[in-house]
Amino acid sequence: MRIIKAIFAVTVPGGAAVLRKGYLLGAAVLALWVALVEAYVVLRIVSPEGLRGYVMPALVWGAVGISAANALVAALFLWRDSRVGPSERRALYREALEAFARGDDAECERILKGLLWAGAPDVDCLFLRAQAAAGGGRSRRAKRLFRKCRDFDEKGKWDWEIRNAIEKL
């Protein structure tokens, strides 16, 4: 399944954004790419008189540029996801939990920020990071992180806790 997601992210313009739950950005990139390709095809079929010489190459290079940028961004995300293995993720999460239990919210958030940067957004990490932000007195940041956690919580695992935590803030 991971290979299929990687192929989707690299080949479909905006695919990497869609896999990261950036649906609006992914849709905008795909719509721009499709518009450029359609404009090229229509102008190629119709071939109107008086069309400037740079229009057709600009449409082609625009679509190629979007495809190349998409492939580069997708490769960056795939590389970033592969940097930390599952056992290392568990160890880092355990360190973050220990820091949170000690009351060291800054250290907990530092570890979780690195952990989230190194892999796909994890609901447990987001929730703990929001708890650390709330414990550190940064309520606006905590609310934003709790909402982000709710967006990524597809199974509803943290629904009750998120709702209560947001009410307390």
Phi, psi and chi 1 to 4 in degrees:
 res  aa     phi    psi   chi1   chi2   chi3   chi4
   1 MET       -  -34.8 -171.8   65.1  163.7      -
   2 ARG   -65.3  -35.9 -173.9  173.0  176.9 -170.9
   3 ILE   -67.2  -39.3  -67.0  172.5      -      -
   4 ILE   -64.4  -41.5  -67.4  171.4      -      -
   5 LYS   -63.8  -40.1  -74.4 -177.1  178.5 -179.0
   6 ALA   -64.5  -43.4      -      -      -      -
   7 ILE   -63.6  -42.9  -69.0  170.3      -      -
   8 PHE   -60.4  -45.0  174.7   77.6      -      -
   9 ALA   -64.6  -36.2      -      -      -      -
  10 VAL   -82.1  -38.2  172.3      -      -      -
  11 THR   -89.0  -31.5   58.0      -      -      -
  12 VAL   -93.8  120.2  175.1      -      -      -
  13 PRO   -58.1  125.6  -24.8   33.8      -      -
  14 GLY    87.0    0.7      -      -      -      -
  15 GLY   -64.1  -39.0      -      -      -      -
  16 ALA   -63.8  -39.0      -      -      -      -
  17 ALA   -66.4  -39.7      -      -      -      -
  18 VAL   -64.0  -42.1  168.8      -      -      -
  19 LEU   -66.1  -24.2  -70.3  178.1      -      -
  20 ARG   -94.0   15.2  -66.9 -115.7  174.8 -131.7
  21 LYS    68.8   21.8  -51.8  -98.9 -177.8 -177.8
  22 GLY   -96.1   66.8      -      -      -      -
  23 TYR   -62.7  -41.1  -59.3  118.3      -      -
  24 LEU   -65.9  -46.0 -175.8   60.5      -      -
  25 LEU   -62.8  -45.0  176.1   62.4      -      -
  26 GLY   -60.4  -42.8      -      -      -      -
  27 ALA   -65.8  -38.5      -      -      -      -
  28 ALA   -66.2  -43.3      -      -      -      -
  29 VAL   -63.9  -45.6  169.8      -      -      -
  30 LEU   -63.3  -42.2 -177.5   61.6      -      -
  31 ALA   -64.0  -40.7      -      -      -      -
  32 LEU   -64.7  -43.3  179.5   61.2      -      -
  33 TRP   -62.7  -45.7 -175.7   82.3      -      -
  34 VAL   -63.2  -40.8  167.4      -      -      -
  35 ALA   -62.0  -42.5      -      -      -      -
  36 LEU   -64.1  -44.3  -71.3  171.6      -      -
  37 VAL   -66.5  -43.0  170.2      -      -      -
  38 GLU   -64.5  -40.9  -76.1 -176.4   -2.8      -
  39 ALA   -61.8  -40.9      -      -      -      -
  40 TYR   -62.6  -46.9  175.7   79.3      -      -
  41 VAL   -63.8  -45.2  169.3      -      -      -
  42 VAL   -63.8  -44.9  167.0      -      -      -
  43 LEU   -67.7  -29.7  -71.7  176.3      -      -
  44 ARG   -69.6  -39.3 -167.3   79.2  169.3  156.9
  45 ILE   -73.0  -47.6  -68.1  170.3      -      -
  46 VAL   -76.2  -38.0  174.9      -      -      -
  47 SER    41.2   70.8   62.3      -      -      -
  48 PRO   -69.2  151.0   24.8  -30.1      -      -
  49 GLU   -73.0  146.3  -62.4  -88.5  -24.8      -
  50 GLY    80.0   10.5      -      -      -      -
  51 LEU   -73.6  128.4 -174.8   65.5      -      -
  52 ARG   -59.2  149.2  -56.9  -92.9 -174.5 -160.5
  53 GLY   -69.4  -19.8      -      -      -      -
  54 TYR   -91.5   -8.1   59.5   83.3      -      -
  55 VAL   -67.6  -49.6  173.1      -      -      -
  56 MET   -63.5  -49.1  -63.4  -61.2  -85.2      -
  57 PRO   -62.3  -33.5  -21.8   30.6      -      -
  58 ALA   -65.4  -39.7      -      -      -      -
  59 LEU   -65.1  -43.4  -68.2  172.4      -      -
  60 VAL   -64.3  -48.6  169.4      -      -      -
  61 TRP   -67.6  -30.2  -77.8  109.5      -      -
  62 GLY   -64.5  -46.1      -      -      -      -
  63 ALA   -66.4  -41.2      -      -      -      -
  64 VAL   -65.0  -40.4  168.1      -      -      -
  65 GLY   -63.0  -42.6      -      -      -      -
  66 ILE   -64.0  -42.9  -70.5  172.4      -      -
  67 SER   -63.1  -42.5  -63.8      -      -      -
  68 ALA   -66.6  -42.7      -      -      -      -
  69 ALA   -64.1  -40.3      -      -      -      -
  70 ASN   -61.9  -45.0  177.1   71.3      -      -
  71 ALA   -63.8  -38.6      -      -      -      -
  72 LEU   -66.4  -45.6 -178.7   66.0      -      -
  73 VAL   -64.8  -41.7  167.5      -      -      -
  74 ALA   -64.1  -41.4      -      -      -      -
  75 ALA   -63.9  -39.0      -      -      -      -
  76 LEU   -61.9  -45.5  173.8   67.4      -      -
  77 PHE   -63.8  -42.1  -77.2  140.6      -      -
  78 LEU   -65.6  -40.6  -66.3  170.6      -      -
  79 TRP   -63.8  -43.6  170.7   76.8      -      -
  80 ARG   -63.4  -39.0 -167.0  173.2   85.2  173.8
  81 ASP   -67.4  -28.5  -72.9  -10.5      -      -
  82 SER   -89.2   -3.1   68.2      -      -      -
  83 ARG   -71.0  -34.2  -74.4 -174.9   48.7 -156.9
  84 VAL  -117.7  121.7  178.7      -      -      -
  85 GLY   -78.2  168.9      -      -      -      -
  86 PRO   -59.6  -39.7  -19.5   27.6      -      -
  87 SER   -68.3  -37.2   60.3      -      -      -
  88 GLU   -67.9  -37.1  -65.7  171.2   17.4      -
  89 ARG   -62.4  -44.0  -77.5 -172.4 -177.6  154.8
  90 ARG   -62.4  -40.8  -76.9 -168.4  -65.4  -85.2
  91 ALA   -65.6  -43.0      -      -      -      -
  92 LEU   -66.5  -39.6  -74.9  171.4      -      -
  93 TYR   -63.9  -39.1 -173.8   71.8      -      -
  94 ARG   -63.2  -41.7 -167.6  174.6  -48.4  113.9
  95 GLU   -61.4  -42.1  -79.0 -178.0   40.5      -
  96 ALA   -64.3  -41.5      -      -      -      -
  97 LEU   -61.9  -41.0  -85.8  174.3      -      -
  98 GLU   -64.7  -41.9  -70.0  169.8   -0.7      -
  99 ALA   -63.8  -40.6      -      -      -      -
 100 PHE   -64.4  -41.7 -176.7   72.8      -      -
 101 ALA   -65.4  -33.0      -      -      -      -
 102 ARG   -72.8  -16.9  -76.8 -167.6  -45.9  -94.6
 103 GLY    91.8    9.7      -      -      -      -
 104 ASP   -89.4   78.2 -168.5   -3.1      -      -
 105 ASP   -64.6  -36.2  -65.5  -33.6      -      -
 106 ALA   -65.2  -44.1      -      -      -      -
 107 GLU   -65.8  -41.1  177.0   67.9   10.2      -
 108 CYS   -60.1  -46.7  175.8      -      -      -
 109 GLU   -67.9  -35.0 -163.0  159.5   -9.2      -
 110 ARG   -63.3  -45.3 -176.0 -168.6   65.3   77.1
 111 ILE   -64.5  -45.2  -66.3  169.5      -      -
 112 LEU   -67.0  -35.7  -70.1  170.7      -      -
 113 LYS   -62.6  -43.8 -173.3  175.4 -177.5 -179.2
 114 GLY   -65.5  -38.5      -      -      -      -
 115 LEU   -66.3  -42.0 -176.2   59.9      -      -
 116 LEU   -69.5  -33.1  -72.9  166.9      -      -
 117 TRP   -68.0  -34.1 -171.0   89.5      -      -
 118 ALA   -81.0   -7.2      -      -      -      -
 119 GLY  -153.3 -176.3      -      -      -      -
 120 ALA   -65.2  149.9      -      -      -      -
 121 PRO   -55.9  123.7  -23.8   32.3      -      -
 122 ASP  -108.6  128.9 -178.8   56.5      -      -
 123 VAL   -61.9  -42.7  177.9      -      -      -
 124 ASP   -62.4  -42.7  -63.0  -28.0      -      -
 125 CYS   -65.2  -42.2  -70.1      -      -      -
 126 LEU   -62.1  -42.4  -75.6  170.0      -      -
 127 PHE   -64.2  -45.2 -175.2   78.3      -      -
 128 LEU   -65.7  -37.1 -173.2   57.4      -      -
 129 ARG   -65.1  -38.9 -171.1  167.6  177.2 -147.3
 130 ALA   -65.4  -40.6      -      -      -      -
 131 GLN   -62.3  -41.2  -70.9  -75.8   24.2      -
 132 ALA   -65.6  -39.7      -      -      -      -
 133 ALA   -64.9  -40.6      -      -      -      -
 134 ALA   -65.6  -40.9      -      -      -      -
 135 GLY   -67.0  -27.9      -      -      -      -
 136 GLY   -84.8    2.3      -      -      -      -
 137 GLY    85.5   11.4      -      -      -      -
 138 ARG  -101.6   80.9  -64.9 -170.9  -47.0  -84.9
 139 SER   -70.0  -36.4   60.2      -      -      -
 140 ARG   -63.8  -43.9  -80.0 -176.2   49.3 -172.9
 141 ARG   -64.3  -41.1 -179.2  178.8 -158.9   63.4
 142 ALA   -62.6  -43.9      -      -      -      -
 143 LYS   -61.1  -42.8  -76.7 -178.6 -176.6  178.2
 144 ARG   -63.6  -42.3 -173.8  174.2   55.7   79.7
 145 LEU   -68.7  -36.7  -73.3  168.0      -      -
 146 PHE   -64.4  -40.1  -81.7  127.1      -      -
 147 ARG   -66.0  -40.6  -72.3 -172.0 -169.1  108.5
 148 LYS   -63.4  -39.5 -170.9  174.1 -177.2  179.0
 149 CYS   -61.7  -41.4 -179.2      -      -      -
 150 ARG   -64.8  -36.8 -174.5  177.1   21.1 -163.2
 151 ASP   -63.7  -37.9  -69.8  -16.9      -      -
 152 PHE   -88.8   -7.8  -76.3   97.9      -      -
 153 ASP   -86.0   83.3 -173.7   16.6      -      -
 154 GLU   -70.7  -30.5  -66.2  174.1  -10.5      -
 155 LYS   -89.8   -6.2  -63.7  178.7 -177.3  174.2
 156 GLY    75.6   23.6      -      -      -      -
 157 LYS   -61.9  -38.7  176.0 -179.7  175.7 -178.8
 158 TRP  -107.7   13.3  -65.5  105.5      -      -
 159 ASP   -53.0  -54.4  -93.1   -8.1      -      -
 160 TRP   -62.9  -44.4 -174.9   81.3      -      -
 161 GLU   -65.4  -41.0  -70.7   86.8   -7.1      -
 162 ILE   -64.7  -45.9  -68.9  169.6      -      -
 163 ARG   -58.7  -46.0 -155.8  169.6   37.6 -109.8
 164 ASN   -66.0  -40.8  -74.4  -18.8      -      -
 165 ALA   -66.4  -40.3      -      -      -      -
 166 ILE   -66.7  -37.8  -70.9  175.8      -      -
 167 GLU   -63.5  -37.3  -72.9  174.0    5.5      -
 168 LYS   -69.4  -28.5  -71.8  179.5 -176.0  176.8
 169 LEU   -80.0      -  -64.6  174.9      -      -
